[in-house]
Amino acid sequence: MSHLVVQSPKLWIIPSAVFIPLLLHPFFSFPQAVSFLYFLFKFIITEETTNKEAETLTHINAESNKAKGRDKVKKIRFFIFVFNCFESEQVLRISRLPCLSPSLPSHLLLPRKIKAMKKTEISSEKLHLSRLRQRVLSNIRMKCLCSGEQMRLIDEQDNKRPGLDVNSASAAEKLDNVNIDELELSLRETSSLNYEEASALLGRIEYQKGNIEAALRVFERIDINGITIKMKTALTVRQEPKYRRRSKTSFAPPPPMSVNLLFDAIFLKAKSLQRLARFQEAAQSCRIILDILEASLSENVIDDIKLKETLTKAVELLPQLWKLADSPHDAILSYRRALLNHWKLDPETRARIQKEYAVFLLYSGVEAVPPNLRSQTEGAFIPRNNVEEAILLLLLLLRKVNQKRISWDAAILDHLTFALTVAGDLTALAKQLEKLRPEILDQRELYYTLSLCYNGAGEDLVALGLLRKLFSEREDVSGLLMASKICGERSGLAEEGIDYARRSLGNECVQLDGAARLVLGIALTESSRVSATEAERVARLSEGMQALESTDMTDPRVLHRLALENAEERKLDSALAYAKHALKLGAESDLQVWLLLARILSAQKRFSDAESIVDAALNETGKWEQGRLLRLKAKLRVAKGEVKDGIETYTQLLALLQVQSKSFSSVKKMPKGYDVEGLRSLELGTWHDLAHIYINLSQWRDAETCLSRSRLIGPYSPARYHTEGVLYKRQGQLEEAMEAFTTALDIDPMHVPSLISKAEILMELGNGSSIAVVRSFLMEALRIDRLNHTAWYILGKMFKAEGSVSSMQEAVECFQAAVTLEETMPVEPFR
């Protein structure tokens, strides 16, 4: 072939020179044009071609035929070969041809001028060629860094160009298994790519082809420790002004494109390790990217699009790798690192990381280490546990949604609802729901969710008002059941609760229909307590009991309600059976069932059995929920005559309450199910119980001490004024006692013990005109609590004092009722 090229006339050269670029045009226009123009001008100017140059042309033609395939490795090999050809001094003579420069110098037309070029001109030619080669190699790297979608579009354009046939495609398939070592050696020999850059390029190509193991082998050849310092220096120098860069570095840092190439190689190495299930190593490799950027303080250089893309992927991938490596604490630290550092992440990416971190904190089951206090600003909120940290993250996300910085995600509200429910702060959830933009949630759904929040937070009347607004637009079974439950627990709203419950009956769902019957039964029994006549009371109570018995009798809530209603009707045997059955069906964790069972046994005067039940309940409940059980246990011991043991139990209860008040100094720290008002009422009642014990023992100073302590807790408590009046009465100071009882009734006109005590003092004073007043006080007390045996006893004494035959008969009936009620009276009320 070389002899043909050398000895053939010009007519043979021109078709050959035209054929070569046409053959290579679809792939590599630059080297094809160089080879074509080189030999064309060489032939025209000198009319001769050396054998060495002819062999070069032959080799270029052969390589161009091999490069017709679409594999990027083959294209890179062809470029390397052409640039190796350019290293020869022959190419210096054509370095200023039209393909390399915009104009054609006139001296190239004369062979003698070419031979007479000075050394300085040759040096300038070499410099020009070196810059050219660097520019073209940069284009090669950019092609190698193209995404899969971009390469697909390039390949489709190549397919549309002429010059490709079946033979070229088959040749590309035969060269798929190219020798990576030879290719890497060729890249390094060009002196344009160093060892690490060449390995990064080849590893990316193998990764894109799906050869994960081969790509990993190439990536592992990169000396990570060696390039780390260079990359940090390059990123640091990139931020400094140009006039300060040379004074800081003794060597030329790698260019930005090389740094991006190496960052991409480290990230792809982590991805390869992840694909091979080597998660620990993958996480360590991915962490190197963040360590380099963090050490170089390169916030400004993150504006580089390619570097920012790699950083975003690494920040999101690292926590996932630690979770896959079963290292949850490292995952938590990675999440915090991603959120605390100023990586200039876009809002959606940062929102995804915050959401994933919150979900991990809520459901991973791993307690997070408290955050580093050095990274917190003064006065900032520091979460104490996983739930608080997750709530903080989700609240930030919700604020971004309201500010339209990120798109709405319903999962954010779901996770926040769960977190705040666990924390027991549903009022905060309601406030966040009220801040949502109107287009995010449907108005009816918003009303229903808010009513759930306020109901759970104890603000039942607010929840009822929201439900009424909801019913004005549409009736919902769940809403009707909630409204009936809220109204049924209040005597004044019982009629409205009955109406809601009856409107929710007849549902096809068995569970919902059973729930409707349950709330209907509760509302009916509650309304019977405020009925005007006895006949109406009995009718309502009977209907309510039938509704309760028609529901699912395996539901502990139904059994507890039946036990409570039977106990108040003094059907103690039936009440005891229902209460025991409720415990067997899984109500061991329900404190109300344990308390009701012990009260029923105390009403049967089985104080020892009741105390055993309380001891069993103490073993089943948590430390902070034992206050009411200890108070009941103390009352049982006093009822048995064990006054000293009862006082000791009261002392134990007060110690528990003191520890609680110190442990939970604020409302937000209170455990779920316990409120400040409940603790305050329990402590106040304990001091009053002790005061009554000391009054019965005639220990006036101890009783006064207890009252002074209760005054600090509740200075306007009607129970405190009533206990103070009892103390004055036992001391014979009736006027002071009357004043104390009057003050108690001024605070609470429906305070039953004060009504009874004031009526009793009025009778003892012996004023005949006060009989009507005494009767009014006692009848009001019985209206509120018709089962109060003390009220019946004082009423009997009043009738007896009248002296008439009819009055004596009425007195007998009152005394009989008092005796019957006292025999079945529990040590504390059933409710």
Disulfide bonds with the S-S distance in Angstrom:
none
